[in-house]
Every structure is written in structure tokens, then in C-alpha cells.
């Protein structure tokens, strides 16, 4: 029974560890049973990049960022990341930060080099492209943009002040209004001629919506059962993790007692005197057995045959 409980505890720890590792790899969009390839790059600006952001190649997620730190030797941003080991990153590849920090969507993109180049080894370095901060660039250009807007508004006011430009029979404004009027007339005629087709299209859309609602109503029980099963599985997993916490605490307590020398096993592990006494006893017992094998008559001469059998 004692060994059976220990086997159960060990199996539970192993299974929980495997589930944890597979879960981490699943949420990082990495293959469950394949390793990763660690690489590094250096950028001029992190642009909001943080550990946990995804790494993409041609729009496909292939890994994630592990660490982002300042390189004191170059004052650049040193980025450590990992990718799927099944994807070779050839020499000549480049990294760059993409996305928009204000929206919380930042990622590390890799532009692959020529496919016939050698693969960058484990822990190798990938060159980084110059990263620009879009928000800072817009902030720097804001005064110039405002000056241009003021100039445009001034030109518009000058045009509006000249009534001949606006009201003349041959003005561009009059021509634009006539063109807009003709376009509206053409659009009105088109809508009148295609009214039946538009109504039919709307009816088809309504029919598709009704079919979708019918499908959802007919499969509501199945969807509810699926959600209920998922909730039950999550509850069971949470209970298993609670049990694992208790088992871990018990193991920690047992190891603490052994380190403090409590109990028989703790004394054997920590008391040198007990070790030397046991070693001396075993040495004496071995000497007695060896002597008995060499001179058995020495121990049997005083015994009678009846005593032996």
C-alpha cells in the first residue's frame, strides 16, 4: 500500500507536468511534440515590444518573444525570442517590429533570407532593421501639418471671397454641381429599374438569416451540452491541480523532516555515527561468515547430530 501511494503521487506529478508543458506550447501556437530554436536580435527601438508578443514569418505565427532588454554596450534593444525548430531561419534574414503600440498589437516580424543560405545556429544572431516610432514621427511633423492646413484654409477663404469664381456660369463650381445633378438622376433611374432585383436580394438575405436562426434553435441542446462538458472538464482539472498542490506540500514536509534528521531515515541520512556503527557491524558479520566458511568444524564440533537435525 505504501509503494502504491508513492507510485500514484509520482504519476500525478508527471502527468501534471506534461499537461502544463503541452498547454504552454499550445497557447504559443507551437507544435506540441517538437522543440524550439532560440535566437537573438537587436533593434534601435522596441516600439512597445514586450515578452510574450508573437513572432511571425510571412504573416504566420512561428514563435514568441522571450526577453526585451537594453544592451549597455550599444544602447540598442536586445530581444531574445524562439521559433519552431522545424522552420530554418537562414543567414541574411532580418527582423523588424510591426503593429501599433497604441492599439496593443505589436509583433516581431522576420523577413527570411535566401533559402539556400546556411541556417542560423541555436542562440545565433539575426540582424534587425531600423525601427521607427510612428507616433513620435507624427508628433514631430504635427507643426508642419498645421501650417499646411492653415495655408489651405486661407486659400479656400480667398476663393470663397471671390463671388465670380463661385457664381459665374462657366465656373468650375457650377460645372461640378451640374455633374452631380446628372449623376443623381442616373442613380435614381437605375434604382427604379432594379427595384425588383434589390427587393429579391433583400428577401434572400432575410431567408438566410431565418435558416441560421432555425439551425441555432435546433442545435441549442447540443451546444449547451458541449459547453457544459467543457465546464465539467475545467472543474475536474482545477480539482486535480488542487490535489497536486496538497501532494507537493506533503513532499516538501517529508523532505524537511529528512533534512532536519527526524525519524529513522532522517537519522541514517544525517547521523555519521549511525553510519559508522552500521558499517562496523556489517564488516564484523562478513568476517564471521568468511571464518565459518573456512573453518566450519570450529563452530560445529560442540554440536551433536540430534541438535543439528
Residue pairs with C-beta under 8 A, 6 or more apart in sequence:
9 247
9 251
12 240
12 243
12 244
12 247
13 244
13 247
13 248
16 240
16 241
16 244
19 237
22 32
25 31
25 32
26 32
28 63
28 64
29 54
29 61
29 62
30 36
30 63
30 84
31 84
31 86
34 84
34 85
34 86
35 85
36 63
36 82
36 83
36 84
36 85
37 82
37 83
37 84
37 85
37 87
37 89
37 122
38 66
38 80
38 81
38 82
38 122
38 123
39 80
39 81
39 82
39 83
39 89
39 120
39 123
39 124
39 125
39 126
40 78
40 79
40 80
40 81
40 123
40 124
40 125
40 126
41 78
41 79
41 81
41 95
41 108
41 125
41 126
41 127
41 128
42 71
42 74
42 76
42 77
42 78
42 79
42 125
42 128
43 49
43 76
43 77
43 79
43 95
43 96
43 97
43 128
43 129
43 131
44 76
44 77
44 128
44 130
44 131
45 77
45 97
45 131
45 132
45 133
46 68
46 77
46 79
46 97
46 131
47 97
47 101
47 106
47 131
47 132
47 133
48 97
48 99
48 101
48 106
49 65
49 68
49 77
49 79
49 97
49 106
49 107
49 108
50 65
50 68
50 106
51 65
51 66
51 67
51 68
52 64
52 65
53 64
53 65
53 106
53 107
53 108
54 61
54 63
54 64
54 65
54 107
54 108
55 61
55 62
55 63
55 64
55 65
55 81
55 82
55 83
55 107
55 108
55 109
55 110
56 62
56 107
56 108
56 109
56 110
57 83
57 87
57 109
57 110
57 112
58 112
62 83
62 84
62 87
62 110
63 81
63 82
63 83
63 84
64 81
64 82
65 79
65 80
65 81
65 108
66 80
66 81
66 82
67 78
67 79
67 80
68 77
68 78
68 79
68 80
69 77
69 78
70 76
70 77
70 78
71 77
71 78
79 95
79 108
79 128
81 108
83 89
83 110
88 119
89 110
89 112
89 119
89 120
89 126
90 112
90 113
90 114
90 115
90 116
90 117
90 118
90 119
90 120
91 113
91 117
91 118
91 119
91 120
92 113
92 114
92 117
93 110
93 111
93 112
93 113
93 120
93 126
93 127
94 110
94 111
94 113
94 126
94 127
94 128
94 129
95 108
95 109
95 110
95 111
95 126
95 127
95 128
95 129
96 108
96 109
96 111
96 128
96 129
96 131
97 106
97 107
97 108
97 109
97 131
98 106
98 107
98 108
98 109
99 105
99 106
99 107
100 106
100 134
101 135
102 135
110 126
111 129
120 126
159 165
159 166
160 166
164 171
165 171
165 172
165 173
166 173
167 174
168 174
191 198
216 223
257 263
257 266
258 265
258 266
258 269
258 270
259 266
259 270
260 266
260 270
261 267
261 269
261 270
261 271
267 274
268 274
268 275
268 278
291 298
292 299
300 308
